[in-house]
């Protein structure tokens, strides 16, 4: 799944259009648009709202991705796409940037996404402020959401799975901008954005965590129910199955016997649990 | 290299398109590291690489959500200033070669090679390489210790200094220092085939070059990015010809039905190429790892099939059962003692 967070509708609109995303009417707290492999949320302005949006998205759309019990959503990516101000006029208005460092200007804390893709894009550091910056003397790129994205994602994603993409909207003079122009800045970069997302998705896929397929997952759910396994026992069995698969074991064949087993107590379940573990070794 | 088709703005994302041609993905530089000459040299050498300024190397290196195996493919270099301590006591799982005062030091954290069995995968959160630039601080600390007593110092344990020689030639920077301190015995452990150091420096009595050798089949399976056995043998010959003391490290040795058959012809080959009498000594060790590192590696999404085997836990170290080790070691010693005296073979 690709999760996209934008602060404003004018940033989201070209993406919604390009990927034909449909509004998810079941979500009330934020505006959310989705298709089969992408969800976009409009967070509102500011790092707290962006952090809230990330967590809200994950709580709704990512149930079941963590079969192995780890805290990381290893098969997904999260992208913050938005506009930024530039104190550095070396780059043109409308230039798409990829961010390699985010500094929260309130706390002084730095965040470092691992940037392995988008090598054709300028890679820069970004300062995240709590209010719009108008000083022309600052040689920095600034936004208002990135620190919230970085803080909220670090518990759930690997550093390479989080991408901050910013389009320069102004040279720290945000009051002169009109909505149509701002929308066009994202529109003009949509192909580059799409290419970069494809790169990250491909990289992620290439190093995807070795996990259970659908049939195996269903199998696990069934024996967990029939044999009254606890959540901890389920996690251990999943880990053992993954290791057995890596060794080339035909897991479903080896464990076929357990599908027929049913127990009346947890103690009986425990005995079969040990038997299953032995079979998987 | 990005294969950007400018007319369509499309990238060949399915090929090796996005893989950078450079050795490093980016270079992170600590603010405090900019003033050191090594930093300047590295930044001059890799002037086409993105430089990101950081406050402390641990801000990048110790992040909790790093994917070790992907980072290994896109390694970054972190130039940093090391704080105390500069010396560490030698670990129990490593041989001290009869030296009571055994220390190691790390100018580099992590390695350019990518060995599937390496404990570094479980030791660090990151696969990026940290290079410390304050070499004078290391020298002062080593000097203080070596003036008190004779010291055996391993300088290339958590890395490969000779493999890194073309990037930062640390051993050049320390050569004069080692020469001035004969009470300091220095071991430089390597898998590298780089011969530049041996060809450009006179051998010192207190420097031992320790070459790690494995059967070619093991190299191909588990020692990614390392040079083949033949290249290492060639480097050993050059080092010996130039008068360097050479140690051979047979470490890690694996026990399994396939590996068991590889070692006898491997020993025969090695000692048909190298005159065993010229070798200082030999270290022998089975695959072993601290329980914590082993567990951390198994939590990662990718790891070598070695970690799927059954091992024994003994004093917090995971390795083969003692009886297996004894049996196999006896067999290996029978062969090795054809070439070397038993007193010259060290094992744990």
Interface residues (C-beta under 8 A of the other chain):
Chain A: X70 X72 X74 X100 X101 X110 X112 X114 X115 X116 X117 X118 X119 X120 X123 X125 X154 X155 X157 X158 X159 X160 X191 X192 X195 X196 X198 X199 X202 X203 X207 X208 X209 X210 X243 X246 X247 X281
Chain B: X2 X4 X8 X9 X10 X11 X13 X14 X17 X18 X20 X25 X26 X28 X50 X52 X53 X54 X55 X59 X60 X63 X64 X65 X66 X67 X69 X70 X71 X73 X74 X299 X301 X302 X305 X308 X310
